[in-house]
Amino acid sequence: MKLESKYNFLFFLTSIYLLLSLLIHVVTFFQIDMPWIDTSSWFLQLGVFLIWIPILNISIKKLNKAQKKEPYWRLFFKNIPKWMILISVIVTIYAVFNFYYTSAAFRERGFTQTVGKEILLEKNGEVEKSLSQDEQEKQKAYPIRSFSGHWIFFYTIAWLVLFRIRRLYKTKDGYDFSLT
């Protein structure tokens, strides 16, 4: 498989993972039964590594080849479009906000513990109460929201990096993804 085909597949996969992350994150704000999220979350967790390892491989090899006097990271960040910087800043700020918000929610609301068929709310090491079905769904959303906020960050940055790589290697005859 040519590098261009691998790149296109990686770009497509990153786009799908980003859209799934956004969907899951938005769904956590509504009290919707989400049994499929528990299963799909492992694919999204693993996907971060499946996406970033090839991205780093492609970008470092290609940028090292193009490197003359400047380090590859400086070459990569040269002439970045303002919209990419804006998206990166917004997503980073949101990921940090989301992390602190969900962490505060855990501290304030406590953690769930399953005992038999009953789900209990545990706060400061003590069982506080048994949760109703609605309370369980709301409590279940916080860890998923925390993870999905991180996924959004990693997949957005990965998508932007892949987009940038494509722009860096555009030639008049198409794209040159060769590493030689």
JOQUIMO-V716863 format. One record per backbone hydrogen bond with DSSP energy under -0.5 kcal/mol. NH is the residue of the N-H (numbers start at 1). CO is the residue of the C=O. Records with the same first field share a line. If there is no record, write none. Layout:
BEGIN
NH->CO  CO
END
This chain:
BEGIN
6->2
7->3
8->4
9->5
10->6
11->7
12->8
13->9
14->10
15->11
16->12
17->13
18->14
19->15
20->16
21->17
22->18
23->19
24->20
25->21
26->22
27->23
28->24
29->26
30->27
32->30
37->34
38->34
39->35
40->36
41->37
42->38  39
43->39
44->40
45->41
46->42
47->43
48->44  45
49->45  46
50->46
51->47
52->48
53->49
54->50
55->51
56->52
57->53
58->54
59->55
60->56
61->57
62->58
63->59
64->60
65->61
66->62
67->63
74->71
75->71
76->72
77->73
78->74  75
80->77
84->81
85->81
86->82
87->83
88->84
89->85
90->86
91->87
92->88
93->89
94->90
95->91
96->92
97->93
98->94
99->95
100->96
101->97
102->98
103->99
104->100
105->101
106->102
107->103
108->104
109->105
110->106
111->122
113->120
115->113  118
118->115
120->113  118
121->129
122->111  120
123->126
126->123
128->121
129->121
131->119
136->132
137->133
138->134
139->135
140->136
141->137
142->138  139
143->139
144->140
145->141
146->142
147->143
148->144
149->145
150->146
151->147
152->148
153->149
154->150
155->151
156->152
157->153
158->154
159->155
160->156
161->157
162->158
163->159
164->160
165->161
166->162
167->163
168->164
169->165
170->167
171->174
174->171
176->169
177->175
END
